[in-house]
């Protein structure tokens, strides 16, 4: 899993054996809240 936190956006990527299996992107509305939202949504992402 990778998380890229910037001042404007937070991006999440989930990989398995060099294959991207999920990704999500959110506008940064507060780092902790945005990371919590991303961790909830990432398992549902394709």
N, C-alpha and C positions, 0 to 999 in steps of 0.2 A: 504494500500500500504506500502511496506517495501523497503528500499534502503540500501544496504550494500556497503559502499565505502571502498576499500582497496587500497594499493599502486600499486597493479598489476591489479585489476579488480573491476568492479562495477556491482552488481547484483540487479535486481528489481523483486519484487513479488507483484501480485495483488490478493487479496482474497475477497470473498463474502460469508458471513455466514459460516466461517470455511472451505471453499472450495477454493483451488488454481485455479484461472481462467486465469492466465497469468504469464509468467516469461520471462525475457530476461537477457543476460549476455554480457558484453562488456569488452574488455581490456581498462584499464584506460589510456587515451591519453590526459589527462587534465580534471580535475574534473568537471568543469562547462560544458564544451563541451560534455563530456560523459553523464552527467546527462540529458542534453537537448536531446541528441540522444535517451537515454533510455525512457524518457517521451514521445517522439514522437512514439517510436516503441511499447511500452507496450500495448496500446489499440488494436494493431494488433496481439499480441502474444497469443498463446494457450498453 
